[in-house]
Amino acid sequence: QVQLVESGGGLVQAGGSLRLSCAASGRTFSNYAMAWFRQAPGKEREFVAAIRWIGRSTHYTDSAKGRFTISRDNAKNTQYLQMNSLKPEDTAMYYCAARPDRGLAYITSPALDLGSWGQGTQVTVSS
């Protein structure tokens, strides 16, 4: 089982930037995809970004394209989410996820019984 710990959240003004980190432990990351999800109050958890083990390709939800960048450092067992041009609608609890790379539909699913999840880090964007 993989243990995930997020950090880097906080309060930022609209237009600002934050960099989230997710440190993993407990197993090797070989063949694992990494992803970020978020959940705003009263809303369902949604996919934000993912980076695959296969080909290291990246995928983003439409609202994140052009503003967010996901990356991973396998030597450090850490993934990152650089968020620029933040908007108030980006306000949410952000969760790190790790799961076997079994295809895009699998790694972008917000289902809680898939893979491992961190405890979350709060991002608040003020207008």
C-alpha positions as CSV (number, residue, x, y, z in Angstrom):
1,Q,0.0,0.0,0.0
2,V,1.2,3.5,-0.9
3,Q,1.1,6.3,1.7
4,L,0.7,9.8,0.3
5,V,1.2,13.1,2.0
6,E,0.3,16.4,0.3
7,S,1.7,19.8,1.1
8,G,1.8,23.3,-0.4
9,G,-1.8,24.4,-0.1
10,G,-2.8,27.8,1.3
11,L,-4.5,31.1,0.7
12,V,-3.7,33.1,-2.4
13,Q,-5.2,35.9,-4.3
14,A,-6.8,35.4,-7.7
15,G,-4.0,35.4,-10.4
16,G,-1.5,34.0,-8.0
17,S,0.3,30.7,-7.9
18,L,0.8,27.7,-5.7
19,R,2.9,24.5,-6.0
20,L,1.5,21.4,-4.4
21,S,3.6,18.5,-3.5
22,C,2.8,14.8,-2.8
23,A,5.4,12.6,-1.2
24,A,4.8,8.9,-1.4
25,S,6.2,6.0,0.6
26,G,5.5,2.3,1.0
27,R,6.4,0.8,-2.3
28,T,8.1,1.5,-5.7
29,F,6.4,3.7,-8.2
30,S,7.1,1.5,-11.1
31,N,4.0,1.2,-13.3
32,Y,2.0,3.6,-11.2
33,A,0.2,6.7,-12.5
34,M,-0.1,9.8,-10.3
35,A,-2.9,12.2,-10.3
36,W,-4.5,15.2,-8.5
37,F,-8.2,15.5,-7.7
38,R,-10.1,18.2,-5.9
39,Q,-13.3,18.6,-4.0
40,A,-15.1,21.9,-3.3
41,P,-17.7,22.1,-0.5
42,G,-21.0,20.6,-1.6
43,K,-19.5,19.2,-4.8
44,E,-18.2,15.8,-5.9
45,R,-14.6,15.0,-6.1
46,E,-13.3,15.7,-9.6
47,F,-10.2,14.9,-11.6
48,V,-7.7,17.7,-12.2
49,A,-4.5,16.3,-13.7
50,A,-2.6,13.0,-14.1
51,I,0.8,11.9,-15.2
52,R,1.2,8.3,-16.5
53,W,4.0,5.9,-15.9
54,I,3.6,4.8,-19.5
55,G,5.3,7.4,-21.7
56,R,5.0,10.0,-18.8
57,S,2.2,11.6,-20.7
58,T,0.1,14.2,-18.9
59,H,-3.7,14.8,-18.9
60,Y,-5.7,17.7,-17.6
61,T,-9.3,18.6,-17.0
62,D,-10.3,21.4,-19.3
63,S,-10.3,24.1,-16.6
64,A,-6.7,23.3,-15.7
65,K,-5.3,23.2,-19.2
66,G,-2.8,26.1,-19.8
67,R,-2.7,27.0,-16.1
68,F,-1.7,23.8,-14.2
69,T,1.3,21.6,-14.8
70,I,1.8,18.1,-13.2
71,S,5.2,16.5,-12.9
72,R,6.8,13.7,-11.0
73,D,10.3,12.9,-9.7
74,N,10.5,9.2,-9.4
75,A,13.9,9.3,-7.6
76,K,12.2,11.3,-4.8
77,N,8.9,9.4,-5.0
78,T,7.2,12.8,-5.3
79,Q,4.7,14.4,-7.6
80,Y,3.9,18.1,-8.0
81,L,1.1,20.3,-9.3
82,Q,2.2,23.8,-10.3
83,M,-0.9,26.0,-10.4
84,N,-0.7,29.4,-12.0
85,S,-3.3,32.1,-12.7
86,L,-5.5,30.8,-9.9
87,K,-9.2,31.6,-9.8
88,P,-11.7,31.6,-7.0
89,E,-13.4,28.6,-8.6
90,D,-10.1,26.7,-8.0
91,T,-10.9,26.8,-4.3
92,A,-11.1,23.2,-3.0
93,M,-9.4,20.5,-1.0
94,Y,-6.8,19.0,-3.3
95,Y,-6.0,15.3,-3.1
96,C,-3.1,13.3,-4.4
97,A,-3.7,9.8,-5.8
98,A,-1.6,6.9,-6.9
99,R,-2.7,3.8,-8.8
100,P,-1.5,1.3,-11.3
101,D,-1.4,2.6,-14.8
102,R,-4.3,0.7,-16.3
103,G,-5.4,3.3,-18.8
104,L,-6.7,6.8,-18.8
105,A,-10.2,6.1,-17.7
106,Y,-8.9,4.2,-14.7
107,I,-6.4,6.8,-13.6
108,T,-8.8,9.7,-14.0
109,S,-11.7,8.1,-12.1
110,P,-12.5,9.9,-8.8
111,A,-13.7,6.6,-7.3
112,L,-12.4,6.4,-3.7
113,D,-11.8,2.7,-3.8
114,L,-9.2,2.9,-6.6
115,G,-5.6,3.1,-5.6
116,S,-4.3,5.2,-2.7
117,W,-5.2,8.7,-1.6
118,G,-3.6,11.4,0.5
119,Q,-5.4,13.3,3.2
120,G,-5.7,16.5,1.1
121,T,-4.4,20.0,1.2
122,Q,-6.6,23.1,1.2
123,V,-6.3,25.6,-1.6
124,T,-8.3,28.9,-1.1
125,V,-8.2,31.6,-3.8
126,S,-9.6,34.9,-2.8
127,S,-11.1,37.4,-5.3
